[in-house]
Amino acid sequence: MKNPYILAAKFVMRKDELEKDVRKAAAAIAEKMEQVLSEP
């Protein structure tokens, strides 16, 4: 059986990576929307 503390630590580490990915995707979407909205 795996150590529950190791599993919890891995979960926390993945959560941080997920948050970074979400922020990166949101920034890309916002940038694209800005380009589209600024076109005449």
C-alpha positions as a Markdown table, in Angstrom:
| # | Residue | x | y | z |
|---|---|---|---|---|
| 1 | Met | 0.0 | 0.0 | 0.0 |
| 2 | Lys | 1.2 | 3.5 | -0.9 |
| 3 | Asn | 1.9 | 6.1 | 1.7 |
| 4 | Pro | -1.1 | 8.5 | 1.9 |
| 5 | Tyr | 1.2 | 11.4 | 2.5 |
| 6 | Ile | 3.0 | 10.8 | -0.8 |
| 7 | Leu | -0.3 | 10.6 | -2.6 |
| 8 | Ala | -1.4 | 13.8 | -1.0 |
| 9 | Ala | 1.8 | 15.5 | -1.9 |
| 10 | Lys | 1.5 | 14.4 | -5.5 |
| 11 | Phe | -2.1 | 15.7 | -5.6 |
| 12 | Val | -0.9 | 19.1 | -4.3 |
| 13 | Met | 1.9 | 19.3 | -6.9 |
| 14 | Arg | -0.5 | 18.4 | -9.8 |
| 15 | Lys | -3.0 | 21.0 | -8.5 |
| 16 | Asp | -0.3 | 23.7 | -8.9 |
| 17 | Glu | 0.5 | 22.5 | -12.4 |
| 18 | Leu | -3.2 | 22.5 | -13.4 |
| 19 | Glu | -3.6 | 26.0 | -12.1 |
| 20 | Lys | -0.6 | 27.2 | -14.2 |
| 21 | Asp | -2.1 | 25.4 | -17.3 |
| 22 | Val | -5.5 | 27.1 | -16.7 |
| 23 | Arg | -3.9 | 30.5 | -16.3 |
| 24 | Lys | -1.9 | 30.0 | -19.4 |
| 25 | Ala | -4.9 | 28.9 | -21.4 |
| 26 | Ala | -7.0 | 31.9 | -20.1 |
| 27 | Ala | -4.2 | 34.3 | -21.1 |
| 28 | Ala | -4.1 | 32.9 | -24.6 |
| 29 | Ile | -7.9 | 33.1 | -24.9 |
| 30 | Ala | -7.9 | 36.7 | -23.6 |
| 31 | Glu | -5.1 | 37.7 | -26.1 |
| 32 | Lys | -7.0 | 36.1 | -29.0 |
| 33 | Met | -10.3 | 37.8 | -28.0 |
| 34 | Glu | -8.4 | 41.2 | -27.8 |
| 35 | Gln | -7.1 | 40.7 | -31.3 |
| 36 | Val | -10.5 | 39.7 | -32.7 |
| 37 | Leu | -12.3 | 42.6 | -31.0 |
| 38 | Ser | -9.8 | 45.2 | -32.1 |
| 39 | Glu | -10.2 | 44.3 | -35.8 |
| 40 | Pro | -12.4 | 46.7 | -37.7 |
